[in-house]
């Protein structure tokens, strides 16, 4: 388990409103929360903080989208074993299939899941 027995979660999400909501609900469940607003920051935090799980948006600012980040995470020696849950507004079958094929542990369409559902799914994944 993580330092201080807290589970570490990295949330890679550029929307401040959603980041704040997810930070609040995960802290309420005693998670240690790290936030990244773009792919490069997310990759750096994943290596430095070694989170127990990553929530990853697909549409991100900068050079890397979430699928690029997922590919690099799964190719990286230090990060390949970290479960990654994609949360995106993209809900087409091709994108979902691609995310799962790249190694995602789950895929949430933002409009179809409330934050408490996401927390429950993450906690189930970590058991």
C-alpha positions as CSV (number, residue, x, y, z in Angstrom):
1,X,0.0,0.0,0.0
2,X,1.0,3.6,-0.5
3,X,2.8,5.9,2.0
4,X,0.7,6.5,5.1
5,X,-1.4,3.5,4.0
6,X,-3.3,5.8,1.6
7,X,-4.0,4.6,-1.9
8,X,-2.5,7.0,-4.5
9,X,-4.6,8.0,-7.5
10,X,-3.4,10.1,-10.4
11,X,-6.1,12.0,-12.2
12,X,-5.1,13.2,-15.7
13,X,-7.9,15.6,-16.6
14,X,-7.7,19.2,-18.0
15,X,-11.2,20.2,-16.9
16,X,-10.9,22.0,-13.6
17,X,-14.5,21.5,-12.6
18,X,-14.2,17.7,-13.1
19,X,-10.8,17.5,-11.5
20,X,-12.1,19.3,-8.4
21,X,-15.1,16.9,-8.2
22,X,-13.0,13.8,-8.5
23,X,-10.4,15.1,-6.0
24,X,-13.1,15.7,-3.5
25,X,-14.8,12.3,-3.8
26,X,-11.5,10.4,-3.8
27,X,-10.1,12.4,-0.8
28,X,-13.4,11.6,1.0
29,X,-12.5,7.9,0.6
30,X,-9.0,8.7,2.0
31,X,-7.1,8.5,-1.3
32,X,-4.0,10.6,-1.8
33,X,-4.8,12.5,-5.0
34,X,-2.3,13.8,-7.7
35,X,-3.6,15.9,-10.6
36,X,-2.2,16.4,-14.1
37,X,-3.7,18.7,-16.8
38,X,-1.9,17.2,-19.8
39,X,-0.3,14.0,-21.0
40,X,3.3,15.0,-20.3
41,X,2.5,16.1,-16.7
42,X,0.6,12.8,-16.2
43,X,3.5,10.7,-17.4
44,X,5.9,12.5,-15.2
45,X,3.7,12.2,-12.1
46,X,3.1,8.5,-12.9
47,X,6.8,7.8,-12.8
48,X,7.6,10.1,-9.8
49,X,4.6,9.2,-7.6
50,X,3.9,5.6,-8.6
51,X,0.1,5.8,-8.1
52,X,-1.9,2.7,-7.4
53,X,-4.4,3.7,-10.1
54,X,-4.7,6.3,-12.9
55,X,-7.9,8.0,-14.1
56,X,-7.1,9.2,-17.7
57,X,-9.0,11.5,-20.0
58,X,-8.5,11.0,-23.7
59,X,-8.9,14.6,-24.9
60,X,-6.0,16.5,-23.4
61,X,-4.2,19.7,-24.4
62,X,-0.6,19.5,-25.7
63,X,1.2,17.0,-27.8
64,X,-0.2,13.8,-26.3
65,X,-3.8,12.6,-26.0
66,X,-4.9,10.0,-23.4
67,X,-4.3,7.1,-25.8
68,X,-0.8,8.2,-26.4
69,X,-0.3,8.5,-22.6
70,X,-1.8,5.0,-22.1
71,X,0.6,3.6,-24.7
72,X,3.6,5.1,-23.0
73,X,2.4,4.0,-19.5
74,X,2.0,0.4,-20.7
75,X,5.4,0.5,-22.5
76,X,7.2,2.0,-19.4
77,X,9.0,-0.4,-17.1
78,X,8.1,1.7,-14.0
79,X,4.4,2.2,-15.0
80,X,3.2,-0.8,-17.0
81,X,1.6,-2.5,-14.0
82,X,-0.4,0.5,-12.9
83,X,-4.1,0.0,-13.7
84,X,-5.5,2.8,-15.9
85,X,-9.1,3.7,-16.0
86,X,-10.1,5.9,-19.0
87,X,-12.8,8.5,-18.4
88,X,-13.8,10.3,-21.5
89,X,-16.7,12.0,-23.3
90,X,-15.8,9.9,-26.3
91,X,-18.2,6.9,-26.3
92,X,-17.8,5.4,-29.8
93,X,-17.0,1.7,-29.9
94,X,-13.8,2.2,-31.9
95,X,-12.3,4.5,-29.2
96,X,-13.4,2.3,-26.4
97,X,-12.0,-0.8,-28.1
98,X,-8.7,0.9,-28.8
99,X,-8.4,2.1,-25.2
100,X,-9.0,-1.4,-23.9
101,X,-6.7,-3.0,-26.5
102,X,-3.9,-0.6,-25.3
103,X,-4.2,-1.9,-21.8
104,X,-6.9,0.1,-20.0
105,X,-8.5,-1.7,-17.0
106,X,-11.8,0.1,-17.6
107,X,-13.6,2.8,-19.6
108,X,-16.1,5.3,-18.3
109,X,-18.1,7.7,-20.4
110,X,-18.2,10.8,-18.3
111,X,-21.9,11.6,-19.0
112,X,-23.0,8.1,-18.0
113,X,-21.2,7.7,-14.6
114,X,-21.4,9.9,-11.5
115,X,-18.3,10.4,-9.4
116,X,-19.4,8.0,-6.7
117,X,-19.8,5.3,-9.4
118,X,-16.3,5.9,-10.6
119,X,-14.9,5.7,-7.0
120,X,-16.7,2.4,-6.4
121,X,-15.4,1.0,-9.7
122,X,-11.8,2.1,-8.8
123,X,-12.1,0.6,-5.3
124,X,-13.4,-2.7,-6.8
125,X,-10.5,-2.7,-9.3
126,X,-7.9,-2.3,-6.5
127,X,-9.3,-5.2,-4.4
